[in-house]
Amino acid sequence: MTVPHIPALRRGRPYESLDQSSILDYRDGTALATVSQVNAGMVRKDLAGIAQSRAALKKLSAAELIEICARAAQLFLDGTLPIGDKGAEQSAGQYVEALSASSGLPHVMVRRNMAKIHDALTQMKTILNGLTRGLDLSILDAGFAGRLSFYPAANSLGLVLPSNSPGVNSLWLAAIPLKIPVVIKPGREEPWTPYRLIQAFIAAGCPAEAFGFYPTDHEGAGEILRCCGRSLLFGDKDTTAPYANNPGIQIHGPGYSKILVGQDEIERWPEFIDLMVSAISDNGGRSCINASAIVVPKYAEEIADALARELGPIVPLPAADEHARLAAFANPQMAALIDSSIEEGLRTGGALDVTAAYRQGPRRVQFEGGAYLRSTIVWCESFAHPLANREFLFPYASVVALPQAEMAGEIGPSLAVTALTRDKTFIEQLLESPRIERLNIGPISTMTVSWDQPHEGNLFDFLYKRRAIEIST
């Protein structure tokens, strides 16, 4: 089989570089594609002319771009689209197989992420209505309406994407109907999804100039973050920390999402186990909105054991198996590092891997050429324990007992929090907390996304600023 070549896209134009890397099948090292690599100088040069990309999008109305999103949604989900610049094409099924083989996600999880992206594109009008709080988007076409005017904070949106889950691509899609071109650095093992989305947009009638696609190194990624004016950065704490105080860069790091059970509902804890299991394990535990801590006023040991009974026996299955619930690590060293980190935390005392009794074997295992980490539930005696507020790229969660009165102050920054309570005082404490980005009150999984509400930053507020305007009559 011919291995496709994925070029860089310089304002939509394919570019083949002499410097190319290979995307490998995590199971046997077979080359799945070659990818042109570009340097920071090329990124800098192209961004100097990004106004042309913005001008191409401005020729279309917001309504037309929303219609393009809907057409792109179907093409992305089940269309056959160009892959590379050599005339090769990729069906939806081939995309699923390629992404699974390079990322370790089983097919069923890839398809669920595809559905999430498809839904985001088809629900674009609803998303924009939520982001803009009901703004008439024709204002962006004319530049103003009456005394209301908005202007772009930057001529482009930079994206430094990860390799762990394709669903994160749903976060940048609204930039296109907002008429802001995107400049993408794909994850090393995951160029498939952003490239396929770009091809779907172009096939649906979006100007190709609106898209930059730059597989590049750390220096090139830094140039995107420096030159785009506005950027989304995905990565772990070490990657994102240098940019934490940069207002032009929206950080998408670990979510530290949690489920809190109030004193008034804790006696019903067995009713919530299924909710907790799905919040911990959906998408192979790779999402920033997976619950990584269960915080309860009592019964922590019992809840940890109930979760361990459900999650501990889960084993790796073949990638094409519809029942697969664990994802392989494309980089086996990452699995080893995570496993070692958990074991080191357990050795400090005050914590217990409750799933060990139900796994009947090691946490880190090999299966069909891939490295896997089996689900892990850790009971911690206090929230101060090093394993109590951790997040890993597999189904992992701590279970900690903490008085309800201390929860809001102790849980730390949390992307998504599900509060199982009807206590008005407790709910008010959580509503007042600046550390919680998304709050679900009642039995709603942390993994639930509402398209009319952003769960991680408001892209419209990030990309546009309001100006005062007076027009003489």
C-alpha positions in Angstrom: 0.0 0.0 0.0 1.3 3.5 -0.9 2.0 5.6 2.2 0.4 9.0 1.8 2.3 12.2 2.1 0.6 14.9 4.2 2.0 18.4 3.2 2.1 21.6 5.2 -0.6 24.0 4.1 0.6 27.6 3.6 -2.6 29.6 3.6 -4.3 26.6 2.0 -1.6 25.8 -0.5 0.1 22.4 -0.2 3.9 22.6 0.5 6.2 19.5 0.4 9.3 19.9 2.6 12.6 18.1 2.2 12.4 17.6 6.0 9.7 14.9 6.6 8.7 12.7 9.5 6.8 9.5 9.6 3.7 8.6 11.5 4.0 5.1 12.8 1.6 2.4 13.8 2.1 2.0 17.5 1.7 -1.8 17.3 4.5 -2.7 14.8 6.2 0.6 13.7 4.8 0.4 10.2 4.8 3.8 8.5 1.2 5.2 8.1 2.1 8.5 6.4 5.0 10.9 5.9 4.4 14.5 7.0 6.3 17.6 5.8 7.9 19.5 8.6 8.4 23.3 8.4 10.6 25.6 10.5 9.8 28.7 12.5 11.1 31.0 9.8 8.4 29.7 7.3 5.7 30.1 9.9 6.9 33.7 10.6 7.0 34.5 6.9 3.5 33.2 6.2 1.9 34.9 9.2 3.2 38.3 7.9 0.7 37.9 5.1 -2.2 36.5 7.2 -4.4 39.5 6.4 -5.1 37.9 3.0 -6.6 34.9 4.8 -8.8 37.2 6.9 -9.9 39.1 3.8 -10.9 35.8 2.1 -13.2 34.9 5.0 -14.7 38.5 5.1 -16.1 38.0 1.6 -18.6 35.5 3.0 -21.4 36.4 5.4 -21.6 34.7 8.8 -24.8 33.0 7.7 -23.0 31.6 4.6 -20.1 30.3 6.8 -22.6 28.6 9.1 -24.1 26.8 6.1 -20.5 25.8 5.1 -20.0 24.3 8.6 -23.1 22.2 8.2 -21.9 20.9 4.8 -18.4 20.3 6.2 -19.9 18.3 9.1 -21.3 15.6 6.8 -18.2 15.5 4.6 -16.0 15.0 7.7 -18.3 12.3 9.1 -18.7 10.1 6.1 -17.1 11.6 3.1 -14.1 10.6 1.0 -11.6 13.5 1.2 -8.1 14.3 -0.1 -5.3 13.0 2.0 -2.1 14.7 1.0 -1.1 16.3 -2.2 -0.5 13.3 -4.5 -4.1 12.6 -5.5 -4.7 10.1 -2.7 -8.1 10.1 -0.9 -9.2 8.8 2.5 -12.6 7.4 3.3 -14.2 7.8 6.7 -13.3 4.2 7.5 -9.7 4.7 6.5 -9.5 7.8 8.7 -10.8 5.8 11.7 -8.2 3.0 11.1 -5.3 5.5 10.6 -6.1 7.6 13.6 -6.6 4.5 15.8 -3.3 3.0 14.6 -1.3 6.2 15.4 -3.0 7.3 18.6 -4.0 4.0 20.3 -7.6 5.0 20.5 -9.9 2.1 19.6 -12.2 2.5 16.6 -15.3 3.0 18.7 -13.7 6.0 20.5 -12.6 7.5 17.3 -16.1 7.3 15.9 -17.5 8.9 19.1 -15.1 11.8 18.7 -16.1 12.1 15.0 -19.7 12.3 16.1 -18.8 15.0 18.6 -17.1 17.1 15.9 -19.9 16.5 13.5 -22.4 17.7 16.2 -20.3 20.8 16.8 -20.4 21.7 13.1 -24.1 21.1 12.7 -24.9 23.0 15.9 -22.8 25.9 14.9 -25.7 28.4 15.0 -26.5 27.3 18.6 -22.9 27.5 19.6 -22.4 31.0 18.3 -25.6 32.1 19.9 -24.3 30.9 23.2 -20.8 32.4 22.7 -22.2 35.8 21.7 -25.1 35.8 24.1 -27.6 36.1 21.3 -25.7 38.7 19.1 -27.0 39.2 15.6 -24.0 37.9 13.6 -24.8 40.2 10.7 -23.0 42.8 12.9 -19.8 41.0 12.0 -20.6 41.4 8.3 -21.3 45.1 8.5 -18.8 45.9 11.3 -21.5 47.6 13.4 -25.3 47.9 14.0 -26.5 51.1 15.5 -24.2 51.9 18.4 -22.9 48.3 18.6 -19.6 47.4 17.1 -17.0 44.6 17.5 -13.5 44.3 16.1 -11.1 41.3 15.9 -8.5 41.1 18.7 -6.2 39.3 16.2 -6.1 38.5 12.5 -5.7 34.7 13.2 -6.2 32.0 15.8 -3.1 29.9 16.5 -3.7 26.3 17.6 -1.0 24.1 19.2 -2.9 20.8 19.3 -2.3 17.6 21.2 -2.3 13.9 20.0 -4.3 12.4 22.8 -7.9 12.9 21.6 -9.4 14.2 18.3 -12.4 15.7 20.1 -10.4 18.8 21.1 -10.7 20.0 17.5 -14.3 20.9 18.2 -13.1 23.9 20.3 -11.7 25.9 17.3 -14.4 25.3 14.7 -16.3 28.4 15.6 -13.4 30.6 14.5 -14.3 30.0 10.9 -17.9 31.5 11.0 -16.4 34.2 13.2 -14.2 35.0 10.2 -10.9 34.4 11.9 -8.4 32.2 10.0 -6.7 29.4 11.8 -3.0 28.5 12.0 -2.7 24.9 13.2 0.3 23.0 14.6 -1.1 19.4 14.7 -0.1 16.9 17.4 2.8 14.7 16.2 0.7 11.5 16.1 -2.5 13.2 15.2 -2.4 15.3 12.0 -5.3 13.3 10.7 -8.2 15.1 12.3 -7.3 18.8 11.7 -6.2 17.9 8.1 -9.5 16.1 7.4 -11.4 19.0 8.8 -9.6 21.5 6.6 -10.3 19.4 3.6 -14.0 19.1 4.6 -14.2 22.9 5.0 -12.6 23.5 1.6 -14.9 20.9 -0.1 -17.9 22.6 1.5 -16.9 26.0 0.0 -14.7 27.6 2.6 -11.8 29.6 1.2 -8.6 27.5 1.4 -6.7 30.6 2.4 -8.4 30.5 5.8 -6.2 27.5 6.9 -2.6 27.2 7.8 -1.4 23.7 8.7 2.2 23.6 10.0 3.7 20.4 11.3 6.7 21.9 13.2 8.9 21.7 16.2 8.9 23.4 19.5 10.4 26.6 18.0 7.8 26.6 15.3 5.0 26.2 17.8 6.4 29.1 19.8 6.3 31.2 16.7 2.6 30.5 16.2 1.9 31.4 19.8 4.0 34.6 19.5 2.7 35.8 16.1 -1.0 34.9 16.0 -2.2 37.4 18.5 -4.7 34.9 19.9 -3.9 31.2 20.4 -5.2 28.0 22.0 -2.4 25.9 23.6 -3.0 22.3 24.6 -0.6 20.4 26.8 0.5 19.3 30.2 1.6 21.6 33.1 5.2 21.7 31.9 4.1 22.8 28.3 1.5 25.4 29.4 3.2 26.9 32.5 5.4 29.4 30.6 2.3 30.9 29.0 0.0 30.9 32.0 -0.1 34.7 32.4 -0.3 35.6 28.7 -3.7 37.0 27.9 -3.4 36.2 24.2 -3.0 32.5 24.9 -5.9 30.4 26.2 -4.5 27.4 28.1 -6.1 24.0 27.7 -4.1 21.9 30.2 -5.2 19.3 32.7 -8.8 19.7 33.7 -8.8 18.3 37.2 -12.5 17.7 36.8 -14.4 16.3 39.8 -17.6 14.9 41.2 -18.6 16.2 44.6 -21.3 14.5 46.7 -23.1 16.7 49.3 -23.9 15.6 52.8 -27.6 15.6 51.9 -27.2 13.1 49.1 -24.3 10.9 50.4 -26.6 8.1 51.7 -27.7 7.6 48.1 -24.2 7.0 46.9 -24.9 3.6 45.3 -27.3 5.3 42.9 -24.4 7.4 41.5 -21.8 4.7 40.8 -22.8 4.3 37.2 -22.5 8.1 36.7 -19.1 8.1 38.3 -17.9 5.2 36.3 -18.8 6.8 33.0 -17.3 10.2 34.0 -14.1 8.5 34.9 -13.8 6.1 32.0 -15.5 7.5 28.9 -13.1 8.3 26.0 -10.5 6.1 27.6 -10.0 8.6 30.4 -8.2 10.9 27.9 -10.5 14.0 28.2 -9.8 17.0 30.4 -13.5 16.7 31.5 -13.1 13.1 32.7 -13.6 13.1 36.5 -10.2 12.5 38.1 -11.4 12.9 41.7 -14.5 11.9 43.7 -14.9 14.0 46.8 -17.4 12.9 49.4 -18.1 13.7 53.1 -18.0 10.0 54.1 -18.1 6.4 52.7 -14.9 7.1 50.7 -13.7 3.5 51.2 -17.0 2.0 50.2 -17.3 4.2 47.1 -13.8 3.5 46.0 -14.4 -0.3 46.3 -17.7 0.0 44.3 -15.9 1.9 41.5 -13.0 -0.6 41.6 -15.4 -3.5 41.2 -16.7 -1.9 38.0 -13.5 -0.6 36.5 -10.8 -3.0 37.7 -11.7 -6.0 35.6 -11.7 -4.1 32.3 -9.0 -5.4 30.0 -7.6 -4.2 26.7 -9.5 -5.4 23.6 -8.6 -5.4 19.9 -8.8 -1.9 18.3 -11.8 -2.8 16.2 -13.8 -4.3 19.1 -17.0 -2.3 19.7 -16.7 -3.0 23.5 -13.1 -1.6 23.8 -12.8 0.8 26.8 -9.1 1.3 27.1 -6.8 3.1 24.7 -3.2 2.2 24.0 -0.3 4.6 24.5 1.4 5.5 21.2 4.5 6.2 23.3 5.1 3.2 25.6 7.4 5.4 27.8 4.5 7.6 28.7 2.6 4.6 30.1 5.7 3.6 32.1 6.2 7.1 33.5 2.6 7.3 34.6 2.7 3.9 36.2 5.9 4.8 38.1 4.4 8.1 39.2 1.4 6.3 40.7 3.5 3.7 42.4 5.7 6.4 43.9 2.7 8.1 45.3 1.4 4.9 46.8 4.7 4.3 48.5 4.4 7.6 50.5 1.5 6.0 52.5 -2.0 7.3 53.1 -3.3 5.9 49.8 -4.4 2.5 48.4 -4.9 1.3 44.9 -8.3 -0.3 45.4 -8.5 -1.7 41.9 -5.4 -3.9 42.4 -7.6 -6.5 44.0 -9.9 -6.6 41.0 -7.3 -6.4 38.2 -5.6 -9.6 39.3 -2.4 -8.4 37.6 -0.3 -5.4 36.9 -1.6 -2.0 36.0 0.7 -1.6 33.0 0.2 -4.4 30.4 1.1 -5.2 26.8 -1.6 -6.3 24.4 -1.3 -6.8 20.6 1.8 -4.7 20.4 0.5 -1.8 22.5 1.2 -0.5 26.0 -1.9 -0.1 28.1 -2.7 1.1 31.6 -5.7 -0.6 33.3 -8.2 1.5 35.2 -7.0 2.7 38.6 -9.1 3.9 41.6 -7.0 5.2 44.5 -8.5 5.9 47.9 -6.6 8.7 49.6 -6.8 9.6 53.3 -6.7 13.3 52.6 -6.9 15.8 49.8 -3.3 16.8 50.5 -2.0 13.4 49.3 0.0 13.7 46.1 -2.4 11.2 44.3 -5.6 13.0 45.4 -5.7 15.8 42.8 -3.9 14.2 39.9 -4.9 13.6 36.3 -3.6 10.9 33.9 -4.4 9.9 30.4 -6.3 6.8 31.3 -9.3 5.9 33.5 -7.9 7.1 36.9 -9.6 8.8 39.8 -9.0 9.3 43.5 -11.7 9.0 46.1 -11.3 11.3 49.1 -13.4 12.1 52.2 -13.7 15.8 52.9 -16.2 17.7 55.0 -18.7 19.5 52.7 -17.9 22.9 54.3 -14.3 22.5 53.1 -14.9 21.2 49.6 -15.3 24.5 47.7 -12.1 25.8 49.2 -10.0 22.7 48.9 -10.7 21.2 45.5 -8.5 23.7 43.6 -8.9 24.7 39.9 -11.4 22.4 38.2 -12.6 22.6 34.6 -15.8 20.6 35.2 -17.5 19.9 38.5 -20.6 17.8 39.0 -22.2 18.5 42.4 -24.6 15.9 43.6 -26.6 18.0 46.1 -29.7 20.0 46.6 -28.3 21.9 49.5 -28.8 25.6 48.6 -25.9 26.8 50.9 -23.5 24.3 49.3 -24.7 25.2 45.8 -24.2 28.9 46.5 -20.6 28.2 47.7 -19.8 26.4 44.5 -21.5 29.2 42.4 -19.3 31.7 44.1 -16.1 29.7 43.4 -13.8 31.3 40.8 -12.0 28.0 40.5 -14.8 26.1 38.8 -15.2 26.7 35.0 -18.2 24.5 34.4 -20.7 23.5 37.1 -23.3 20.7 36.8 -25.8 20.6 39.6 -27.4 17.2 39.9 -26.6 13.8 38.2 -25.0 15.2 35.1 -21.7 13.7 34.0 -18.6 15.9 33.9 -18.4 14.6 30.3 -21.6 16.2 29.2 -21.1 19.1 26.8 -23.9 21.7 26.1 -23.3 23.3 22.7 -24.9 26.6 23.8 -22.5 27.0 26.7 -18.7 26.9 26.4 -17.1 24.5 28.9 -13.6 26.0 28.5 -13.3 29.6 27.7 -15.5 31.8 25.4 -14.0 31.9 21.9 -16.0 35.0 20.8 -14.8 37.0 23.8 -11.3 35.8 23.1 -11.3 36.7 19.5 -13.4 40.0 19.5 -13.6 43.1 21.5 -16.4 45.6 21.7 -15.8 49.2 20.7 -17.7 52.4 21.4 -19.1 53.9 18.2 -21.0 57.1 17.2 -22.1 57.8 13.6 -23.1 61.3 12.6 -26.5 61.5 10.9 
